[in-house]
Amino acid sequence: GAVVSQHPSRVICKSGTSVKIECRSLDFQATTMFWYRQFPKQSLMLMATSNEGSKATYEQGVEKDKFLINHASLTLSTLTVTSAHPEDSSFYICSALRTSGRFNEQYFGPGTRLTVT
Amino acid sequence: GESVGLHLPTLSVQEGDNSIINCAYSNSASDYFIWYKQESGKGPQFIIDIRSNMDKRQGQRVTVLLNKTVKHLSLQIAATQPGDSAVYFCAEKRGGNQFYFGTGTSLTVIP
């Protein structure tokens, strides 16, 4: 199956700093990627849709200036958490959309655990 | 976000028994559904999917049932094994390419 990677897998940062998380599709090109966040023992919440070469589309209630998304190539999307605070601590998961004929398949990365101290 | 921020319901089954995990979805316009398995600290893993023009689909040891009348989805796992212990989520696609996840169920298989 298709492979999506995320880097880093874990990151600890101090409050007020910014953190960048990378999402890469390793064996296919993805014009569309998605970013989710997940709190412990809860579901995945879609944050935004990342579109190659254009602005990301954010879900209602997600601050676009707080969570900067850049999809500069067909295999890479980045999520930058700006001025991080402890409440931003979460598990961030990306997925990449692979177009195959009539159907689109979504492949998930392994996630990034962010801890803000 | 569209996901519900509730704590996960749990299901415990004996090894070898069948498991049924349920999911209620919210949008009658959703046309595609996927069940995912998520192990601790990992990303979701595709299990099985179903389109809205179907009411049943079978895979290897898994069956998904879709009842559009009541907006209900279920995942049946036959002969549940310890390796099936994980959290299971249903996800619905509404129109575009975005998927919205349900609450999830934590399945524990007792050896």
Interface residues (C-beta under 8 A of the other chain):
Chain A: G1 V4 Q6 T32 F34 Y36 F39 K41 Q42 S43 L44 M45 L46 M47 T49 E59 Q60 G61 V62 F91 I93 S95 L97 N104 E105 Q106 Y107 F108 G109 P110 G111 R113
Chain B: G1 E2 S3 V4 G5 L6 H7 L8 I34 Y36 G41 K42 G43 P44 Q45 F46 F89 G96 N97 Q98 F99 Y100 F101 G102 T103 G104 S106
